Amino acid sequence: MSEKIEPGKFISLEGGEGCGKSTQASLLKSELERKGISVVMTREPGGTPTGEMIRDMLQHHASGEDITPIAEVMLFAASRAQHVSNVIRPALAQGQWVICDRFVDSSLAYQSGGREIHLEQVLRVNEIALDGCWPDCTLWFDLPLEQSRSRMTERGAAPDRFESEARIFHQRVGEMYVQLHQRFPERIQRIDARHAVEEVAAEVMGCLEKLTGGRI
């Protein structure tokens, strides 16, 4: 009889622009692998060939035609459905941990908060895309807007469609992350992203030790 494989854990990382989540995703992957855990690191939008095509369309749309807010919700959800089916669920079934740089809460924050689409509408669309595949833990890297904008300026890279949105858009995104944290307090763990990289990484591991009952 073959040994039963214990499902892996699904960890998503969220936050506004410049919050440091991509850096923390890489550090987390290295730390988990050091502990002998097999890790799949992925991102949204993207994560699959189809998803990466959608990512390019969403971030650098070059046709000259505006993407409507509802179409944007649908495109993110289409990328997510492909991602869940082809990458996330298979990895979890094999006992691997999945670390995802942005996931469903980005749609809830950016399309509901930023684009001002009713939260329940965005949730309904994404519940179809997820088909029950919610993260076990979502790490929300909370960074004040002024610090976020300062970090983006220091980065110096050309902004994409979302990074170049007006200040009020990003303010609404931040406010929605607060609401999501209040709505899903067990799943979404707040991380103070103002701290040094090493301090933030230690807080991340503290959250995951709590998630696993200290087994990592």
Protein Blocks (a to p, Z undefined) as FASTA:
>chain_A
ZZddddddddddeddehklmmmmmmmmmmmmmmnopacdddddeehilklmmmmmmmmmc
cnopacdfklmmmmmmmmmmmmmmmmmmmmmmnopacddehifklmmmmmmmmnopafkl
mmmmmmmmnnopacfbdcdddddfklmmmmmmmnopacdfklmpcfklmmmmmmmmmmmm
mmmmmlmccddfkbcfklmmmmmmmmmmmmnnopZZ
